[in-house]
Amino acid sequence: MMKRFWLHLPDKNDSLEITTSNNKLSLFESSNEKVYTIETGKHSLNKLIDDLVKNGLNAKIGEIKAPKNKKLLVLFLDNSYTNISGSFVTFMGGIESIDTGDRQDDHIIILNN
């Protein structure tokens, strides 16, 4: 079973500036922590997704139609992961929500494959 971590996107997200102060992503599974480092530089959303995928993460851009009509970055992780954190999560605007696929799927559009 998968768990989806929905991250906010900064208001200006057409060119995200990833630096050494905002490029760490930590995934927590029980008492274990896996830390990922995101490549620094200017990123479009698609380049950011590509970089996350190169790091071995299943990441996509999603949109929730109701009630917010808002784009989010979605990380699909194994259900054993309990939390994510790090300077990257803070930079993105934090976690919007975490679910196990129980959101009504007709309100969710995955914008990239």
N, C-alpha and C positions, 0 to 999 in steps of 0.2 A: 504494500500500500504506500502511496506517495503522500507527502505533505507539501502544501504550497505556501511559500512565504511571499507575501505581496508587499513590495517596497514602493513607497512614494517616489515620485520623480521630481527633481527640482523644477520650478516654474519655467526656467529657461533651460531646456534640455536638448536643444539642437546641437550644442557644442559644449560638452561637459569637460571641465578642466580637472583631470585626475593628477594629483601631485603626491609626493611622499607623505603628505600629512593627511590624505584621505583615501589611500589605496589598500587598506587592510580590511579583509573580510574574514571573520571567525565563525565557524560552524561548530555547534556543540552537540555531541552525541554522548549521552550518559556523562561520564566524567572526562571524556576525551574532547580535545579542542583541535580542529583543523584550521590552520590559518592560510589564507590565499592572498597573494599580492597581485593587484591589478596593475597592468602596464600604465605608466604615467604618460601624460600628453593629452591633447584634445581628442575627445571621442564623440562621434555621433552615437545615437542610441544603438544602431546596428553594429557599429564597431565595438561598443561596450559589450553587447551580447556576445559577439564573436570572441572577444577576449575571455569572457567568463566561460564560454563553451571550451575554448582551448585549455583552460585550467581544469577541465573535467566536470564542470557544473552544467546542469540542465537548466538553462535560463531562456526566458522568452519575454516579449513585451505583451502585456495583456491589457484589456480595457474592461472596466465594469460599466455597463450601460445604465443600470438603475441601482441606486438613485443618483450616483455621482457623475456618470459619463466622463470618466477620467482614466488616463493611461497610467499603468503601473508596470514595474519590473517584477517578473514572477520567477522565483527560484523553485524548481521542483526537486525536492530532496526525499530521501528515504524516510519513512515514518519514524525511524529511531532518532532523528535529529529533533532536539527540543528547543533550540534557540539559535539565532544568528545575531552577531553584533560586530562592532569594529568601526573604525573611522569612515569606512565606505558607507555603511548603513546610516550613520549620522549625517554624512554629506548628502545622501540621497533624500533625506527627510524622514527617516525612520521606517518602521514596519507599519503598514496599514492594517494588515490582519494576517492570520495564519489559519489555514483550513486543511481539511483532508479530502477535499473534493465535494463537500456537502453544500457549497453555494449552488444556487440554481444556475445550471450551465447556460440557460438561455440569456442570462445577464452577463456572461463572460465571453469575450472574444479574444482569442489568441491571435495577435496581429502578425506574428512571424512564425515560420516553422523551424 
